[in-house]
């Protein structure tokens, strides 16, 4: 029940912070002006399960875009929460990665995503 409550609270928090849309343009620390393009979903896997984070995407005319919400929330580059990454690393020292992932799934009742192409 605590894991379900944790998930509900995390989802409520994410809804409360919004998508990170700061208007039609944002200016980076380097002075580049980027334009809002669209909202883009991203899967995030924590001990509470898979949660979709919807975040605003900004892009300069060409090149790589930014997601201000990810910086604001300190979202990891990979889909796994920092806590899961740490636990999997510690467990992975003793076992193969897939076995560590399965072990975490069994402990927390997660529907584990082992497709690394979506990280």
N, CA, C and O of each residue as an XYZ file, in Angstrom:
476
protein
N       0.817     -1.184      0.000
C       0.000      0.000      0.000
C       0.870      1.262      0.000
O       0.506      2.275     -0.596
N       2.024      1.189      0.675
C       2.901      2.350      0.699
C       3.455      2.679     -0.682
O       3.624      3.850     -1.023
N       3.741      1.642     -1.483
C       4.230      1.885     -2.835
C       3.150      2.551     -3.693
O       3.456      3.445     -4.483
N       1.904      2.130     -3.547
C       0.807      2.763     -4.289
C       0.644      4.214     -3.868
O       0.445      5.091     -4.709
N       0.727      4.465     -2.570
C       0.628      5.832     -2.067
C       1.788      6.685     -2.587
O       1.589      7.829     -2.996
N       2.989      6.126     -2.568
C       4.152      6.837     -3.093
C       3.978      7.204     -4.550
O       4.334      8.309     -4.962
N       3.432      6.283     -5.339
C       3.186      6.549     -6.758
C       2.183      7.680     -6.929
O       2.384      8.586     -7.738
N       1.108      7.620     -6.163
C       0.083      8.665     -6.259
C       0.662     10.031     -5.888
O       0.366     11.033     -6.539
N       1.482     10.066     -4.850
C       2.092     11.326     -4.440
C       3.078     11.839     -5.485
O       3.126     13.040     -5.749
N       3.858     10.950     -6.079
C       4.795     11.359     -7.124
C       4.035     11.900     -8.332
O       4.406     12.935     -8.885
N       2.979     11.208     -8.742
C       2.182     11.683     -9.878
C       1.532     13.029     -9.571
O       1.472     13.901    -10.438
N       1.048     13.201     -8.355
C       0.451     14.474     -7.945
C       1.497     15.587     -7.980
O       1.217     16.688     -8.455
N       2.691     15.306     -7.483
C       3.769     16.293     -7.525
C       4.090     16.685     -8.962
O       4.229     17.872     -9.261
N       4.209     15.706     -9.854
C       4.541     15.996    -11.250
C       3.458     16.840    -11.918
O       3.764     17.740    -12.700
N       2.206     16.555    -11.612
C       1.119     17.386    -12.159
C       1.222     18.814    -11.625
O       0.948     19.771    -12.349
N       1.616     18.956    -10.357
C       1.675     20.286     -9.751
C       2.788     21.149    -10.335
O       2.650     22.371    -10.373
N       3.895     20.545    -10.794
C       4.987     21.339    -11.355
C       4.777     21.643    -12.832
O       5.463     22.498    -13.391
N       3.837     20.952    -13.469
C       3.551     21.223    -14.876
C       4.553     20.590    -15.817
O       5.239     19.630    -15.467
N       4.626     21.145    -17.019
C       5.463     20.565    -18.069
C       6.798     21.279    -18.248
O       7.646     20.835    -19.022
N       6.982     22.376    -17.539
C       8.201     23.154    -17.744
C       8.071     24.098    -18.921
O       9.079     24.547    -19.467
N       6.840     24.409    -19.324
C       6.611     25.352    -20.411
C       6.689     26.756    -19.829
O       5.841     27.164    -19.035
N       7.723     27.486    -20.239
C       7.953     28.837    -19.742
C       7.602     29.891    -20.777
O       8.106     31.013    -20.719
N       6.738     29.540    -21.725
C       6.347     30.478    -22.770
C       6.893     30.066    -24.114
O       7.425     28.967    -24.269
N       6.762     30.943    -25.079
C       7.167     30.625    -26.455
C       8.670     30.516    -26.645
O       9.134     29.840    -27.562
N       9.441     31.186    -25.774
C      10.899     31.106    -25.885
C      11.526     30.999    -24.497
O      10.958     31.440    -23.498
N      12.699     30.407    -24.470
C      13.542     30.412    -23.269
C      14.950     30.778    -23.710
O      15.343     30.522    -24.848
N      15.698     31.376    -22.802
C      17.079     31.729    -23.079
C      17.966     30.867    -22.186
O      17.793     30.839    -20.968
N      18.905     30.172    -22.792
C      19.805     29.298    -22.043
C      20.845     30.124    -21.309
O      20.970     31.325    -21.547
N      21.581     29.495    -20.430
C      22.644     30.172    -19.679
C      23.714     30.731    -20.619
O      24.386     31.708    -20.290
N      23.868     30.107    -21.787
C      24.857     30.565    -22.768
C      24.320     31.700    -23.631
O      25.056     32.252    -24.448
N      23.037     32.058    -23.461
C      22.444     33.161    -24.219
C      21.689     32.758    -25.474
O      21.201     33.627    -26.197
N      21.578     31.465    -25.753
C      20.827     31.014    -26.923
C      19.329     31.110    -26.651
O      18.853     30.719    -25.585
N      18.597     31.637    -27.629
C      17.145     31.710    -27.520
C      16.567     30.489    -28.218
O      16.852     30.233    -29.388
N      15.752     29.742    -27.486
C      15.137     28.536    -28.038
C      13.628     28.698    -28.015
O      13.067     29.316    -27.111
N      12.979     28.132    -29.028
C      11.527     28.246    -29.165
C      10.837     26.960    -28.727
O      11.338     25.853    -28.927
N       9.671     27.149    -28.125
C       8.854     26.000    -27.730
C       8.393     25.273    -28.983
O       7.943     25.904    -29.940
N       8.503     23.951    -28.981
C       8.065     23.137    -30.128
C       6.838     22.294    -29.795
O       5.861     22.285    -30.543
N       6.893     21.588    -28.671
C       5.789     20.682    -28.321
C       6.036     20.109    -26.925
O       7.113     20.279    -26.353
N       5.039     19.440    -26.396
C       5.217     18.652    -25.178
C       5.591     17.240    -25.601
O       5.032     16.707    -26.559
N       6.521     16.642    -24.901
C       7.000     15.302    -25.240
C       6.968     14.419    -23.990
O       7.448     14.827    -22.932
N       6.406     13.216    -24.106
C       6.380     12.307    -22.957
C       7.717     11.595    -22.782
O       8.477     11.410    -23.733
N       7.977     11.204    -21.546
C       9.176     10.426    -21.233
C       8.831      9.440    -20.127
O       8.178      9.795    -19.146
N       9.274      8.208    -20.294
C       9.055      7.205    -19.247
C      10.130      7.343    -18.178
O      11.311      7.535    -18.467
N       9.676      7.238    -16.928
C      10.555      7.317    -15.761
C      10.220      6.129    -14.880
O       9.059      5.922    -14.525
N      11.222      5.357    -14.528
C      10.999      4.158    -13.733
C      11.595      4.343    -12.345
O      12.806      4.505    -12.188
N      10.722      4.317    -11.341
C      11.155      4.437     -9.951
C      10.663      3.209     -9.197
O      10.091      2.298     -9.796
N      10.882      3.181     -7.897
C      10.389      2.053     -7.110
C       8.861      2.011     -7.123
O       8.268      1.009     -6.723
N       8.224      3.084     -7.577
C       6.764      3.139     -7.641
C       6.222      2.644     -8.974
O       5.006      2.587     -9.155
N       7.089      2.287     -9.905
C       6.662      1.812    -11.214
C       6.980      2.823    -12.299
O       7.655      3.825    -12.061
N       6.477      2.542    -13.505
C       6.708      3.417    -14.646
C       5.727      4.583    -14.583
O       4.519      4.394    -14.440
N       6.264      5.772    -14.692
C       5.456      6.992    -14.695
C       5.840      7.778    -15.943
O       7.018      7.862    -16.292
N       4.858      8.343    -16.604
C       5.134      9.182    -17.767
C       5.228     10.628    -17.326
O       4.314     11.167    -16.701
N       6.349     11.246    -17.662
C       6.550     12.664    -17.385
C       6.370     13.403    -18.704
O       7.072     13.129    -19.677
N       5.434     14.331    -18.732
C       5.214     15.144    -19.927
C       5.970     16.444    -19.730
O       5.749     17.166    -18.758
N       6.888     16.740    -20.688
C       7.719     17.924    -20.519
C       7.802     18.724    -21.807
O       7.755     18.171    -22.906
N       7.926     20.050    -21.650
C       8.020     20.966    -22.785
C       9.384     20.815    -23.453
O      10.410     20.662    -22.790
N       9.365     20.864    -24.783
C      10.583     20.731    -25.576
C      10.841     22.038    -26.307
O       9.976     22.557    -27.012
N      12.054     22.562    -26.124
C      12.461     23.795    -26.787
C      13.621     23.490    -27.723
O      14.476     22.657    -27.426
N      13.635     24.187    -28.870
C      14.639     23.906    -29.897
C      15.067     25.198    -30.569
O      14.245     26.075    -30.838
N      16.353     25.306    -30.836
C      16.859     26.386    -31.672
C      16.654     25.920    -33.113
O      16.358     24.745    -33.329
N      16.797     26.781    -34.082
C      16.486     26.455    -35.474
C      16.949     25.063    -35.886
O      16.194     24.325    -36.520
N      18.131     24.709    -35.548
C      18.646     23.363    -35.837
C      19.495     22.948    -34.649
O      19.976     23.782    -33.882
N      19.664     21.671    -34.517
C      20.507     21.196    -33.430
C      19.714     20.492    -32.354
O      18.585     20.047    -32.563
N      20.338     20.407    -31.203
C      19.759     19.672    -30.088
C      18.879     20.590    -29.248
O      19.221     21.745    -28.998
N      17.748     20.055    -28.821
C      16.826     20.828    -28.007
C      17.046     20.607    -26.525
O      17.928     19.854    -26.111
N      16.216     21.286    -25.729
C      16.308     21.156    -24.279
C      14.926     20.904    -23.684
O      13.900     21.246    -24.272
N      14.932     20.302    -22.513
C      13.732     20.062    -21.722
C      13.961     20.736    -20.369
O      14.546     20.119    -19.479
N      13.517     21.986    -20.187
C      13.777     22.688    -18.920
C      13.287     21.941    -17.678
O      13.908     22.030    -16.619
N      12.179     21.208    -17.800
C      11.651     20.491    -16.641
C      12.638     19.439    -16.140
O      12.763     19.231    -14.933
N      13.336     18.780    -17.055
C      14.306     17.764    -16.642
C      15.422     18.379    -15.801
O      15.869     17.781    -14.823
N      15.869     19.568    -16.183
C      16.903     20.245    -15.392
C      16.330     20.676    -14.045
O      16.985     20.538    -13.012
N      15.120     21.190    -14.063
C      14.488     21.655    -12.828
C      14.301     20.520    -11.831
O      14.516     20.705    -10.633
N      13.901     19.341    -12.319
C      13.645     18.191    -11.453
C      14.863     17.299    -11.246
O      14.809     16.359    -10.452
N      15.964     17.578    -11.950
C      17.158     16.734    -11.888
C      16.826     15.292    -12.269
O      17.177     14.349    -11.559
N      16.146     15.142    -13.400
C      15.763     13.822    -13.905
C      17.003     13.154    -14.501
O      17.749     13.797    -15.239
N      17.234     11.881    -14.196
C      18.412     11.199    -14.749
C      18.335     11.068    -16.272
O      17.246     11.087    -16.846
N      19.476     10.938    -16.914
C      19.517     10.763    -18.372
C      18.843      9.458    -18.789
O      18.144      9.407    -19.801
N      19.057      8.417    -18.008
C      18.409      7.131    -18.281
C      17.032      7.138    -17.646
O      16.736      7.986    -16.803
N      16.191      6.201    -18.045
C      14.819      6.179    -17.532
C      14.732      5.758    -16.070
O      13.706      5.980    -15.427
N      15.786      5.158    -15.538
C      15.764      4.644    -14.165
C      16.049      5.757    -13.157
O      16.921      6.596    -13.383
N      15.318      5.762    -12.050
C      15.579      6.734    -10.989
C      16.997      6.524    -10.464
O      17.580      5.451    -10.620
N      17.534      7.564     -9.844
C      18.884      7.448     -9.291
C      18.964      6.334     -8.245
O      19.967      5.626     -8.160
N      17.909      6.184     -7.458
C      17.896      5.122     -6.442
C      17.955      3.745     -7.092
O      18.732      2.891     -6.665
N      17.137      3.523     -8.123
C      17.180      2.216     -8.806
C      18.530      1.984     -9.465
O      19.054      0.871     -9.429
N      19.102      3.028    -10.069
C      20.427      2.873    -10.679
C      21.459      2.448     -9.636
O      22.287      1.575     -9.892
N      21.402      3.067     -8.467
C      22.364      2.725     -7.421
C      22.181      1.289     -6.962
O      23.150      0.538     -6.856
N      20.928      0.901     -6.685
C      20.665     -0.457     -6.224
C      21.044     -1.485     -7.283
O      21.605     -2.531     -6.956
N      20.743     -1.201     -8.545
C      21.075     -2.147     -9.613
C      22.576     -2.263     -9.783
O      23.091     -3.348    -10.053
N      23.279     -1.157     -9.627
C      24.739     -1.208     -9.722
C      25.318     -2.066     -8.607
O      26.180     -2.912     -8.845
N      24.837     -1.839     -7.384
C      25.322     -2.639     -6.252
C      24.986     -4.115     -6.439
O      25.812     -4.986     -6.165
N      23.785     -4.386     -6.901
C      23.383     -5.765     -7.135
C      24.114     -6.347     -8.342
O      24.471     -7.525     -8.353
N      24.335     -5.505     -9.364
C      24.982     -5.952    -10.591
C      26.426     -6.365    -10.399
O      26.975     -7.092    -11.227
N      27.046     -5.919     -9.331
C      28.418     -6.324     -9.040
C      28.462     -7.832     -8.815
O      29.438     -8.500     -9.156
N      27.389     -8.350     -8.235
C      27.342     -9.779     -7.926
C      26.654    -10.614     -9.010
O      26.899    -11.815     -9.121
N      25.792     -9.974     -9.808
C      25.013    -10.719    -10.801
C      25.021     -9.986    -12.131
O      25.499     -8.856    -12.237
N      24.484    -10.649    -13.138
C      24.325     -9.992    -14.430
C      23.262     -8.904    -14.311
O      22.410     -8.957    -13.424
N      23.316     -7.923    -15.202
C      22.388     -6.788    -15.181
C      20.929     -7.247    -15.224
O      20.108     -6.776    -14.438
N      20.606     -8.162    -16.138
C      19.222     -8.621    -16.281
C      18.721     -9.309    -15.014
O      17.554     -9.169    -14.647
N      19.598    -10.045    -14.354
C      19.213    -10.702    -13.107
C      18.967     -9.655    -12.018
O      18.059     -9.807    -11.201
N      19.774     -8.599    -12.008
C      19.569     -7.520    -11.039
C      18.240     -6.823    -11.299
O      17.511     -6.498    -10.362
N      17.927     -6.594    -12.566
C      16.656     -5.960    -12.921
C      15.483     -6.830    -12.496
O      14.496     -6.324    -11.963
N      15.582     -8.117    -12.725
C      14.515     -9.038    -12.329
C      14.353     -9.066    -10.812
O      13.232     -9.104    -10.303
N      15.460     -9.047    -10.102
C      15.424     -9.036     -8.642
C      14.681     -7.804     -8.137
O      13.842     -7.911     -7.242
N      14.984     -6.626     -8.705
C      14.301     -5.394     -8.306
C      12.811     -5.476     -8.631
O      11.976     -5.022     -7.849
N      12.483     -6.049     -9.773
C      11.080     -6.183    -10.169
C      10.318     -7.051     -9.181
O       9.181     -6.742     -8.824
N      10.938     -8.128     -8.742
C      10.278     -9.025     -7.798
C      10.080     -8.357     -6.436
O       9.033     -8.527     -5.813
N      11.063     -7.611     -5.976
C      10.953     -6.954     -4.675
C       9.837     -5.925     -4.662
O       9.049     -5.872     -3.718
N       9.765     -5.105     -5.706
C       8.824     -3.994     -5.708
C       7.572     -4.252     -6.539
O       6.723     -3.369     -6.654
N       7.441     -5.437     -7.118
C       6.257     -5.748     -7.906
C       6.168     -4.892     -9.157
O       5.072     -4.578     -9.620
N       7.310     -4.513     -9.705
C       7.325     -3.657    -10.884
C       7.156     -4.475    -12.151
O       7.603     -5.619    -12.239
N       6.515     -3.877    -13.111
C       6.543     -4.441    -14.462
C       7.822     -3.884    -15.056
O       7.877     -2.730    -15.480
N       8.840     -4.716    -15.081
C      10.167     -4.230    -15.439
C      10.317     -4.064    -16.944
O       9.859     -4.903    -17.719
N      10.940     -3.011    -17.339
C      11.207     -2.758    -18.752
C      12.665     -3.061    -18.994
O      13.537     -2.344    -18.504
N      12.944     -4.117    -19.745
C      14.340     -4.488    -19.973
C      14.813     -4.055    -21.354
O      15.957     -4.328    -21.719
N      13.972     -3.394    -22.126
C      14.348     -2.923    -23.449
C      15.255     -1.713    -23.296
O      14.777     -0.612    -23.021
N      16.541     -1.903    -23.468
C      17.511     -0.815    -23.252
C      17.469      0.224    -24.374
O      18.021      1.313    -24.214
N      16.829     -0.086    -25.504
C      16.789      0.874    -26.610
C      15.945      2.093    -26.268
O      16.069      3.118    -26.937
N      15.089      2.020    -25.246
C      14.231      3.153    -24.894
C      14.796      3.979    -23.751
O      14.103      4.849    -23.225
N      16.026      3.730    -23.359
C      16.637      4.466    -22.225
C      17.040      5.844    -22.643
O      17.567      6.606    -21.832
